Amino acid sequence: MPQLNPAPWFMILLFSWLIFLTIVPNKVLEHNTPNEPVAQDPHAAQKTTWTWPWH
């Protein structure tokens, strides 16, 4: 049965982990967010109450 031969699958496993451990983390760490979060003033946002009747 050819699927029990570990030689090609083991190399595929090694190369895939090599890619995951070398290339992918570098791409993820180099990612920049387009908009940096800005702290908002908590007193600036005043909430209005609901004035409509429920019925």
GIZIFEN-V37710 format. One record per pair of residues at least 24 apart in sequence whose ideal C-beta (glycine too) atoms are under 6 Angstrom apart, sorted by sequence separation. I is the first residue (numbers start at 1). GAP is how many residues later the second one is. If there is no record, write none. Layout:
{{I GAP} {I GAP}}
This chain:
none
